Amino acid sequence: MKCNVAVAYIHEYLDGDLPRGQVDDLQKHLAHCSSCETRLSQLERVDAFARAMPAPATPPNMAEQIMKSLPKSRRSPSTWTKWVRRHPAASAAAMFLVVMLSSFVAMWNQDQKLSISGPDLEHVIIEGHTVTVPEGQKVTGDLTIVNGSARVLGDLQGDLTVIDGNVTLASTAHIAGQVKEIDRAVDWLWYKVTSWFGTLAYGQ
């Protein structure tokens, strides 16, 4: 199992949605991958911290700080200004989220090369970024595709996992296992947010 698949399994495991067979596969991977094992431990601590963390208190001078940052105008306060005055905590939270999301989008720079893994790759056809299981052909075992599209016309005896891509199934297709489409950017963003909260927990 590759680490990018293990990361997806880890999140499903923490949510309690990972099937028993895949839990066994994940545990085997964790036994030989210290990086993924550390990531799981960090996310478990973040989860425990988030459950135990009380609701944050609003600093008494937050409204004053927000109002000082707004441009001065001789006109009567706008609807936006009035709303900020009435909801200082919500305004600060919205600004924080915008800054965080902008930073994460700027930092997101993953490799876009096609990557394929599976025990029976000799029976698949690769054309550009499209991986095809031909009609009338049987592919045995799980098939994982990163940064590409899966086009299944034949028989896949295992799970199909597509990361940062899409799946097309023909009427002649048959897949014995599960079909998963994972958006790695969203997964990465979720991991960065939980890691940020983990850093706050360690600093307490």
HELIX and SHEET records of a PDB file:
HELIX    1   1 CYS A    3  ASP A   15  1                                  13    
HELIX    2   2 ARG A   20  HIS A   32  1                                  13    
HELIX    3   3 SER A   34  ALA A   52  1                                  19    
HELIX    4   4 MET A   62  SER A   69  1                                   8    
HELIX    5   5 THR A   79  ARG A   86  1                                   8    
HELIX    6   6 PRO A   88  MET A  107  1                                  20    
HELIX    7   7 LEU A  121  HIS A  123  5                                   3    
HELIX    8   8 ARG A  184  GLY A  203  1                                  20    
SHEET    1   A 4 SER A 115  SER A 117  0                                        
SHEET    2   A 4 LEU A 143  VAL A 146 -1                                        
SHEET    3   A 4 LEU A 160  ILE A 163  1                                        
SHEET    4   A 4 VAL A 179  ILE A 182  1                                        
SHEET    1   B 4 ILE A 125  GLU A 127  0                                        
SHEET    2   B 4 THR A 130  VAL A 133 -1                                        
SHEET    3   B 4 SER A 149  VAL A 152  1                                        
SHEET    4   B 4 VAL A 167  LEU A 169  1                                        
SHEET    1   C 3 LYS A 138  THR A 140  0                                        
SHEET    2   C 3 ASP A 155  GLN A 157  1                                        
SHEET    3   C 3 HIS A 174  ILE A 175  1                                        
END                                                                             
